[in-house]
Amino acid sequence: MTLTTPAPAAPPPRPRVLADLPSRADRVFRRVTSGAGLSVLALLVVIGFFLVYRSVPAFRVSGFGFFSTVQFDPASGTLGVLGLLYGTVVVALIAVVFAVPLSILAALFISDYASGRMRGFLTGLVDLLAAIPSLLYGLWGFSFLRPYITPVSEWLSSNLGWFPLFRTNQGAVLFNSMFVAGLVVSLMVIPITTSVMREVFTQTPPGEKEAALALGSTRWGMVRTVVLPFGRGGIVGGAMLGLGRALGETIAVSLLLPQVPKITSHLLEFGGSTISGFIATSAGISGLGLNGLMACGLVLFAFTLATNFTASVIISRSRSGAGVDA
């Protein structure tokens, strides 16, 4: 009887160690993107310090009254930003109120209702409209659209004058108003907000949409229960992006408004001003007036940053897809 020696047991397999070593291209790309982000941050800081430095003489003259004074008259030493800031916010809000619902409907039609060929055409058209310079929108609104909006203002004043925002004085002029400027700016905001919302709506998981349709939901029911909850962050982001675009609009409002700072609830009447438009029409001013304009620019700069920061907080709390499983 021959005894055989058992073969030695094989050593246990060693786990494979995976090392995440970025390639040279990855390292270069990371450095380039980091440098670009830091450059933008540094540029914002430099712009802020420049505006603060050039605004100091205006704040020395007006003090905190600069934020509560409506009139801006460097000849009399009266510098105030309240009237300009009021017009800026009102025009931007009018633009957003008109632009956001239309943008949501347009984005939904492109993403969920249009055919493939039409979807491609409309997508390119919206992106093309977003690239049109604001000067062309301003000239078009001033020379073509304004005569058609004036009858609308007259109708609102005659039939809805009981509402404070549509109330006008007897014999008031109803062109070159903040209402007209807000409508023109809304046409500039619609392509941008539509593009952002459409991009988010098209990222809705197809399985979720097909499941809703398979359970007997209509097309609108699928959009209401799946697409809109998933795109909530895109809606908020597009609306806030449009608001920032409207706050900084310059050329169109400088053509459509007389740039006379005032605070009024008669939005349909002639008058109004914005910070950017007032600065554009006051080009060439020097001395204390220039320092006052720098201070107004600083207020607009801070207000826009605060708006964007608020938007980022809201978007982070309403991330797309958060409500789909609810």
C-alpha positions as CSV (number, residue, x, y, z in Angstrom):
1,M,0.0,0.0,0.0
2,T,1.5,3.2,-1.1
3,L,0.9,6.4,0.9
4,T,0.6,9.6,-1.1
5,T,1.6,12.9,0.4
6,P,-1.3,15.4,0.1
7,A,-0.6,18.4,-2.0
8,P,0.1,21.6,-0.1
9,A,-2.9,23.9,0.3
10,A,-3.0,26.9,-2.1
11,P,-2.4,30.2,-0.4
12,P,-5.6,32.3,0.1
13,P,-6.1,34.8,-2.7
14,R,-4.8,38.2,-1.9
15,P,-7.2,41.1,-2.4
16,R,-6.3,43.2,-5.3
17,V,-5.4,46.7,-4.2
18,L,-6.8,49.4,-6.5
19,A,-4.9,52.6,-6.5
20,D,-6.7,55.7,-7.9
21,L,-3.7,57.3,-9.6
22,P,-4.9,60.2,-11.8
23,S,-3.3,60.4,-15.2
24,R,-1.3,63.4,-16.3
25,A,-4.3,64.7,-18.3
26,D,-6.5,64.4,-15.2
27,R,-4.0,66.4,-13.1
28,V,-3.7,69.1,-15.7
29,F,-7.5,69.3,-16.1
30,R,-8.0,69.6,-12.3
31,R,-5.4,72.4,-12.1
32,V,-6.9,74.3,-15.0
33,T,-10.5,74.1,-13.6
34,S,-9.3,75.0,-10.1
35,G,-7.4,77.9,-11.5
36,A,-10.4,79.1,-13.4
37,G,-12.6,78.9,-10.3
38,L,-10.1,80.8,-8.2
39,S,-9.7,83.4,-10.9
40,V,-13.4,84.1,-11.0
41,L,-13.5,84.3,-7.2
42,A,-10.5,86.7,-7.2
43,L,-12.1,88.8,-9.9
44,L,-15.2,89.2,-7.9
45,V,-13.2,90.2,-4.8
46,V,-11.2,92.8,-6.9
47,I,-14.4,94.2,-8.3
48,G,-15.9,94.5,-4.9
49,F,-12.9,96.2,-3.4
50,F,-12.8,98.6,-6.4
51,L,-16.4,99.6,-5.9
52,V,-16.0,100.0,-2.2
53,Y,-12.9,102.2,-2.7
54,R,-14.6,104.4,-5.2
55,S,-17.8,104.6,-3.2
56,V,-16.2,105.9,0.0
57,P,-16.6,109.7,-0.9
58,A,-20.3,109.2,-1.6
59,F,-20.9,107.4,1.7
60,R,-19.0,110.2,3.5
61,V,-21.4,112.8,2.1
62,S,-24.7,110.8,2.4
63,G,-23.9,108.3,5.2
64,F,-26.6,105.7,5.8
65,G,-29.1,108.1,4.2
66,F,-27.8,106.9,0.9
67,F,-29.9,103.8,1.3
68,S,-33.1,105.7,2.3
69,T,-32.9,108.7,-0.1
70,V,-34.9,108.5,-3.4
71,Q,-33.4,111.5,-5.2
72,F,-30.0,111.3,-6.9
73,D,-28.8,114.8,-7.6
74,P,-25.0,115.3,-7.3
75,A,-25.4,119.1,-8.0
76,S,-27.2,119.6,-4.8
77,G,-25.2,117.0,-2.9
78,T,-28.2,114.6,-2.6
79,L,-27.2,111.0,-3.3
80,G,-29.6,108.2,-2.8
81,V,-30.2,104.7,-4.3
82,L,-33.6,103.9,-2.9
83,G,-35.5,105.1,-6.0
84,L,-33.1,103.3,-8.4
85,L,-33.2,100.1,-6.4
86,Y,-37.0,100.2,-6.2
87,G,-37.3,100.5,-10.0
88,T,-34.7,97.7,-10.5
89,V,-36.6,95.3,-8.3
90,V,-40.0,96.1,-9.7
91,V,-38.9,95.7,-13.3
92,A,-37.2,92.4,-12.5
93,L,-40.2,91.1,-10.7
94,I,-42.5,92.0,-13.5
95,A,-40.2,90.2,-15.9
96,V,-40.0,87.1,-13.8
97,V,-43.8,87.0,-13.2
98,F,-44.4,86.9,-16.9
99,A,-41.4,84.8,-18.0
100,V,-41.4,81.9,-15.5
101,P,-44.9,80.5,-16.3
102,L,-44.3,80.8,-20.1
103,S,-40.9,79.2,-19.7
104,I,-42.3,76.2,-17.8
105,L,-44.9,75.6,-20.4
106,A,-42.4,76.0,-23.3
107,A,-39.9,73.7,-21.6
108,L,-42.6,71.1,-21.0
109,F,-43.8,71.2,-24.6
110,I,-40.3,70.8,-26.0
111,S,-39.4,68.0,-23.6
112,D,-42.6,65.9,-23.5
113,Y,-45.0,66.9,-26.2
114,A,-43.1,68.0,-29.3
115,S,-42.0,65.4,-31.9
116,G,-38.4,64.5,-32.4
117,R,-37.8,66.8,-35.4
118,M,-39.7,69.7,-33.9
119,R,-38.0,69.2,-30.6
120,G,-34.6,69.7,-32.2
121,F,-35.8,72.8,-34.1
122,L,-37.3,74.4,-31.0
123,T,-34.2,73.6,-28.9
124,G,-32.0,75.4,-31.4
125,L,-34.4,78.3,-31.7
126,V,-34.6,78.8,-27.9
127,D,-30.8,78.7,-27.7
128,L,-30.5,81.2,-30.5
129,L,-33.0,83.6,-28.9
130,A,-30.9,83.5,-25.7
131,A,-27.8,84.6,-27.7
132,I,-29.5,87.7,-29.2
133,P,-27.9,90.9,-27.8
134,S,-30.0,92.9,-25.4
135,L,-29.6,96.0,-27.6
136,L,-31.7,94.4,-30.3
137,Y,-34.4,93.5,-27.7
138,G,-34.3,97.1,-26.5
139,L,-34.6,98.6,-29.9
140,W,-37.4,96.2,-30.9
141,G,-39.3,96.9,-27.7
142,F,-38.8,100.7,-28.1
143,S,-39.8,101.0,-31.7
144,F,-42.2,98.1,-32.3
145,L,-43.6,96.6,-29.1
146,R,-44.2,99.7,-27.1
147,P,-47.2,101.0,-29.2
148,Y,-48.9,97.6,-28.8
149,I,-48.4,97.5,-25.0
150,T,-49.8,100.9,-24.4
151,P,-53.4,99.8,-25.3
152,V,-53.0,96.9,-22.9
153,S,-52.0,99.4,-20.2
154,E,-55.0,101.5,-21.0
155,W,-57.3,98.4,-20.7
156,L,-55.8,97.4,-17.4
157,S,-56.2,100.9,-16.1
158,S,-59.8,101.2,-17.2
159,N,-61.0,97.7,-16.2
160,L,-58.8,96.8,-13.3
161,G,-58.1,100.2,-11.9
162,W,-59.5,99.1,-8.5
163,F,-56.3,97.1,-8.1
164,P,-53.6,99.4,-6.6
165,L,-50.9,98.3,-9.1
166,F,-53.1,99.1,-12.1
167,R,-54.4,102.4,-10.7
168,T,-53.4,105.5,-12.6
169,N,-53.9,109.2,-12.2
170,Q,-56.3,111.2,-14.4
171,G,-54.7,112.0,-17.7
172,A,-51.5,110.0,-17.0
173,V,-49.2,109.0,-19.8
174,L,-49.0,105.2,-20.1
175,F,-45.9,104.6,-22.3
176,N,-42.3,104.2,-21.2
177,S,-43.5,102.8,-17.9
178,M,-42.0,100.1,-15.6
179,F,-44.7,97.8,-16.9
180,V,-43.6,98.2,-20.5
181,A,-39.9,97.7,-19.5
182,G,-40.8,94.6,-17.4
183,L,-42.6,93.0,-20.4
184,V,-39.7,93.7,-22.7
185,V,-37.2,92.3,-20.2
186,S,-39.4,89.2,-19.7
187,L,-38.9,88.5,-23.4
188,M,-35.2,88.5,-22.9
189,V,-35.5,86.2,-19.8
190,I,-37.8,83.6,-21.4
191,P,-35.1,81.9,-23.6
192,I,-32.6,81.6,-20.7
193,T,-35.1,80.2,-18.2
194,T,-36.7,77.9,-20.8
195,S,-33.3,76.5,-21.8
196,V,-32.4,75.7,-18.1
197,M,-35.8,74.1,-17.4
198,R,-35.9,72.1,-20.6
199,E,-32.4,70.6,-19.8
200,V,-33.6,69.4,-16.4
201,F,-37.0,68.1,-17.7
202,T,-35.2,66.0,-20.3
203,Q,-33.2,64.3,-17.6
204,T,-36.3,62.8,-16.0
205,P,-35.8,59.0,-15.7
206,P,-37.6,57.3,-18.6
207,G,-38.6,54.4,-16.4
208,E,-40.6,56.7,-14.1
209,K,-42.5,58.3,-17.0
210,E,-43.2,54.9,-18.6
211,A,-44.4,53.5,-15.3
212,A,-46.8,56.4,-14.8
213,L,-48.2,55.9,-18.3
214,A,-48.5,52.2,-17.8
215,L,-50.6,52.7,-14.7
216,G,-53.1,54.5,-16.8
217,S,-52.0,58.1,-16.3
218,T,-52.6,60.7,-18.9
219,R,-49.7,62.7,-20.5
220,W,-50.6,65.6,-18.2
221,G,-50.9,63.4,-15.2
222,M,-47.4,61.9,-16.0
223,V,-46.0,65.5,-16.3
224,R,-47.7,66.6,-13.1
225,T,-46.6,63.6,-10.9
226,V,-43.2,62.8,-12.4
227,V,-41.6,65.5,-14.6
228,L,-42.5,68.6,-12.5
229,P,-41.4,67.1,-9.1
230,F,-38.2,65.8,-10.7
231,G,-37.5,69.3,-12.3
232,R,-38.3,71.3,-9.2
233,G,-34.7,72.3,-8.8
234,G,-34.4,73.3,-12.4
235,I,-37.5,75.5,-12.2
236,V,-36.1,77.3,-9.2
237,G,-32.7,77.6,-10.8
238,G,-34.1,78.9,-14.0
239,A,-36.3,81.4,-12.3
240,M,-33.5,82.7,-10.1
241,L,-31.1,82.8,-13.1
242,G,-33.8,84.9,-15.0
243,L,-34.2,87.1,-12.0
244,G,-30.4,87.8,-12.0
245,R,-30.5,88.5,-15.7
246,A,-33.4,91.0,-15.2
247,L,-31.7,92.8,-12.3
248,G,-28.6,93.5,-14.4
249,E,-30.3,94.5,-17.7
250,T,-29.0,97.8,-19.0
251,I,-29.6,98.7,-22.6
252,A,-33.3,97.8,-22.8
253,V,-34.3,99.7,-19.7
254,S,-32.1,102.7,-20.6
255,L,-34.2,103.0,-23.8
256,L,-37.6,102.3,-22.3
257,L,-37.4,104.3,-19.1
258,P,-36.8,108.0,-18.5
259,Q,-34.4,107.1,-15.7
260,V,-36.0,109.4,-13.1
261,P,-35.7,107.9,-9.6
262,K,-39.0,107.6,-7.8
263,I,-41.1,105.3,-5.7
264,T,-44.6,104.8,-6.9
265,S,-47.3,102.1,-7.0
266,H,-48.6,103.4,-10.4
267,L,-46.6,100.9,-12.5
268,L,-48.5,101.7,-15.7
269,E,-47.6,105.4,-15.8
270,F,-44.7,107.1,-17.4
271,G,-41.5,107.1,-15.3
272,G,-39.1,104.9,-13.4
273,S,-35.5,104.0,-13.4
274,T,-33.1,101.2,-12.7
275,I,-29.6,101.2,-11.3
276,S,-27.9,99.8,-14.4
277,G,-30.0,102.0,-16.8
278,F,-29.3,105.1,-14.7
279,I,-25.6,104.4,-14.7
280,A,-25.6,103.9,-18.5
281,T,-27.4,107.1,-19.2
282,S,-25.2,109.1,-16.8
283,A,-21.9,108.1,-18.5
284,G,-19.4,110.9,-18.5
285,I,-20.3,112.3,-15.1
286,S,-17.3,113.1,-12.8
287,G,-16.6,114.1,-9.3
288,L,-19.1,113.3,-6.5
289,G,-21.6,112.1,-9.1
290,L,-19.2,109.4,-10.3
291,N,-18.6,108.3,-6.7
292,G,-22.4,108.1,-6.2
293,L,-22.7,105.9,-9.3
294,M,-20.0,103.6,-8.0
295,A,-21.9,103.3,-4.8
296,C,-25.1,102.5,-6.7
297,G,-23.1,99.9,-8.6
298,L,-21.9,98.4,-5.3
299,V,-25.5,98.1,-4.1
300,L,-26.5,96.3,-7.3
301,F,-23.4,94.1,-7.1
302,A,-24.2,93.1,-3.5
303,F,-27.9,92.6,-4.3
304,T,-27.1,90.3,-7.2
305,L,-24.7,88.2,-5.2
306,A,-27.2,87.9,-2.4
307,T,-29.8,86.8,-5.0
308,N,-27.5,84.1,-6.4
309,F,-26.5,82.9,-3.0
310,T,-30.2,82.6,-2.0
311,A,-30.9,80.7,-5.2
312,S,-28.1,78.2,-4.5
313,V,-29.5,77.6,-1.0
314,I,-33.0,77.1,-2.4
315,I,-31.8,74.8,-5.2
316,S,-29.8,72.7,-2.7
317,R,-33.0,72.1,-0.7
318,S,-35.1,71.4,-3.7
319,R,-32.9,69.1,-5.7
320,S,-34.4,67.6,-8.9
321,G,-36.0,64.3,-8.2
322,A,-36.5,64.8,-4.5
323,G,-40.3,64.6,-4.8
324,V,-40.7,61.8,-7.3
325,D,-40.8,58.9,-4.7
326,A,-43.1,60.9,-2.4
